[in-house]
Amino acid sequence: MTPNGKVDRRALPDPEGSALRSSSGAFQPPQTATESRIAAIWSELLCIPQIGRQDNFFDLGGHSLLAMRAIALMEQGSGKRIRPASYVLETMSQIATHYDASEKAPSAAAETSPGLFGKLISSIRRRP
């Protein structure tokens, strides 16, 4: 604490230490292609060089907006979609298992109802 009662940020330890590591044990590197893809995305988004199989996105410092970016990047790369809730409690290896077991996500072209925005764009395109 500083003399005026605030947290002395300069005295705090480096955040990239063991505090951000999962509590489940020693580092286990990714073993499958899907795990490697997830680890690369998480590493980029969280600015952490090493992501292990037993790490959890939120335990490593992620938040809901970053989780949605990670999900979108995985969907773009794999064409598959999983429930966003999987990111909350599950480890990276469990999430990879969900991606491997899921089917391809439906494409935007396959949607039957374009929605209000789609209808608006269609009407603008039809005008001379």
C-alpha positions in Angstrom: 0.0 0.0 0.0 1.1 3.5 -0.6 1.3 6.1 2.2 -2.2 7.4 1.2 -3.8 3.9 1.4 -3.9 3.0 -2.3 -2.5 -0.1 -3.9 1.1 0.3 -4.8 1.0 -1.1 -8.4 4.8 -1.0 -8.8 5.1 -3.4 -5.8 2.8 -6.0 -7.3 4.3 -9.2 -8.9 4.3 -9.7 -12.6 0.9 -11.0 -13.7 2.3 -13.5 -16.2 3.3 -15.8 -13.4 1.9 -18.9 -11.8 -1.2 -17.0 -10.6 -2.6 -17.1 -14.2 -1.8 -20.8 -14.6 -4.5 -23.3 -14.1 -4.6 -24.9 -10.7 -4.9 -28.4 -12.1 -1.2 -29.1 -12.3 1.8 -28.8 -14.6 1.7 -27.4 -18.1 0.4 -29.8 -20.7 1.0 -28.7 -24.3 -1.8 -29.0 -26.9 -1.9 -32.6 -28.4 -4.4 -32.3 -31.4 -4.7 -29.9 -34.3 -7.9 -28.5 -32.8 -6.2 -27.9 -29.5 -3.3 -26.2 -31.3 -5.6 -23.9 -33.2 -7.5 -22.9 -30.0 -4.2 -22.4 -28.2 -2.9 -20.1 -31.0 -6.1 -18.0 -30.9 -6.2 -17.8 -27.1 -2.5 -16.9 -27.0 -3.1 -14.0 -29.5 -6.2 -12.7 -27.7 -4.8 -13.0 -24.2 -1.2 -12.1 -24.9 0.0 -15.2 -23.2 2.8 -17.2 -24.9 1.9 -20.7 -23.6 -1.6 -22.1 -23.4 -2.0 -25.6 -21.9 -4.6 -28.3 -22.3 -6.0 -27.8 -18.8 -6.2 -24.0 -19.0 -9.5 -22.2 -18.8 -10.1 -19.1 -20.9 -11.5 -17.0 -18.1 -8.9 -18.2 -15.5 -6.2 -16.9 -17.9 -7.7 -13.4 -17.8 -10.3 -13.7 -20.6 -13.7 -12.0 -20.5 -16.9 -12.3 -22.4 -16.0 -10.1 -25.3 -12.7 -11.8 -25.9 -14.5 -15.2 -25.6 -16.9 -14.2 -28.4 -13.9 -13.1 -30.5 -12.3 -16.5 -29.9 -15.5 -18.3 -30.8 -15.9 -16.3 -34.0 -12.3 -17.0 -35.0 -12.7 -20.7 -34.4 -15.9 -20.7 -36.4 -14.2 -18.9 -39.3 -11.3 -21.4 -39.2 -13.2 -24.6 -38.7 -16.7 -23.9 -40.0 -18.1 -25.3 -36.7 -20.0 -23.7 -33.9 -20.2 -24.6 -30.3 -22.2 -23.2 -27.4 -20.5 -20.1 -25.9 -21.3 -21.4 -22.4 -18.6 -24.1 -23.0 -15.9 -21.4 -22.5 -17.1 -20.5 -19.0 -16.2 -23.7 -17.1 -14.4 -26.0 -19.4 -10.7 -26.5 -20.2 -9.2 -25.9 -23.6 -9.0 -29.7 -24.2 -12.7 -30.1 -23.4 -13.6 -27.2 -25.7 -11.5 -28.8 -28.5 -13.4 -32.1 -28.0 -16.7 -30.1 -28.5 -15.3 -28.7 -31.8 -14.2 -32.1 -33.0 -17.6 -33.6 -32.2 -19.7 -30.8 -33.6 -21.0 -30.6 -37.2 -20.5 -27.7 -39.6 -22.3 -24.5 -38.7 -25.1 -23.5 -41.0 -24.0 -20.9 -43.5 -25.6 -17.5 -43.8 -26.8 -18.3 -47.4 -28.8 -21.2 -46.0 -31.0 -19.0 -43.8 -34.6 -19.0 -44.9 -35.5 -15.7 -43.2 -33.2 -12.8 -44.0 -34.5 -10.7 -41.1 -35.3 -7.0 -41.0 -31.8 -5.8 -41.9 -31.6 -8.3 -44.8 -35.0 -7.2 -46.1 -33.9 -3.5 -46.0 -30.7 -4.2 -47.9 -32.6 -6.2 -50.5 -35.1 -3.4 -51.0 -32.3 -0.9 -51.5 -30.5 -3.1 -54.1 -33.7 -3.4 -56.1 -34.2 0.3 -56.5 -33.1 1.8 -59.9 
